[in-house]
Amino acid sequence: MDITPFIRELLFSHDCVIVPGFGGFIGNYASSRIDKTTSTFYPPVKQISFNRNLKSNDGLLAGRISERMLINFNEAVNLIEEFVSAVRERIEEDEKVIFDNIGVFSNNNEGSIQFEPDRNVNYYPGSFGLESFQFSPAEGYDVRKRITRHIERDTERGYSTRVFLWRAAIIVPLVALATIVPLKTNLLRPRFETTTFNPLIKTEPEIGSNSKPESILVVPVKEEELPPAGSKSSEQIVSDLPGDNSGVPSEEGRFLLITGSFRLRENADQQAGILKEAGFNPEIITAANGFFRVSAMRCIDLSAAIEKKNDLEKRFPGTWVRKF
């Protein structure tokens, strides 16, 4: 039986494989190298040599044969002995015995066994099956010039980096200063007016218009600010406001409860809708300054208007009374 397949299998994972009674195969590692005379690159390799003095049975080869062929150890040893006897007999008859992908055995002039390894097989797993190859070097290529060029490039890169850092150190504070100063002085803050649909938020003020104020404006008046009995009546207080020289008119609903004033009509419509859902009969009045005022209701006298205003302020803060 030919046991060389088991020897080859063990050579990939072991540096020494002994064939009892015949000799031992030894794997010698050689690193990758370059042959400059032929411009040949060689991968790392495990070169196989043979030592005929290693004849003791270490159990490695017999154990592998027993494992693979499912036989006991003694039977594996007997197979090895039969193989060795056949090989020795052929060598003594001056016949070359070839171990496939391992090497060739022959008898030299002195009657000793001579081994010539097969150099086309690499038993080193770390070579990943790489083979030798030739590569002609580029003519006129001087590696020293490349090194010098890298040094010059790194110097230029270092200089440009320093220049950039210096510029950043000057420009960044200036940009920060140019941003902070206008914000502090309100130079960059846009002058626009905002409003909200939330009835609990105060409405936008009527400022920024070039139109003159209306002749009769009534500021919110609290009940405790009304004069005591015997003094000027509340109606007289309203009629005495600037621009009102006509006295107290007699028609109904001469006091309006304004819940909001908006620059945009759609915002006024939104609040009017909220008032209507709450059970009021809202009106939208266009003021002289272009704003749209939302009136929740009309009142006959000032006292009733003030009382209603205090109730409305719970849902519409900033509600005021205006004489119509």
Secondary structure, DSSP 4 states (H G I P E B T S, - for coil): ---HHHHHHHHHH-SEEEETTTEEEEEEEE--EEETTTTEEE--EEEEEEETT--S--SHHHHHHHHHHT--HHHHHHHHHHHHHHHHHHHHTT--EEETTTEEEEE-TTS-EEEEE-TT----GGGTT---EE-PPPTT--HHHHHHHHHHHHHHHHHHHHHHHHHHHHHHHHHHHHHHHHHHHTSSS-------S-TTSPPPP--S--SPPPS-------GGGSPPTTS--HHHHHHTSTT--S----SS--EEEEEEEESSHHHHHHHHHHHHHTT---EEEE-TTS-EEEEEEEESSHHHHHHHHHHHTTTSTT-EEEE-
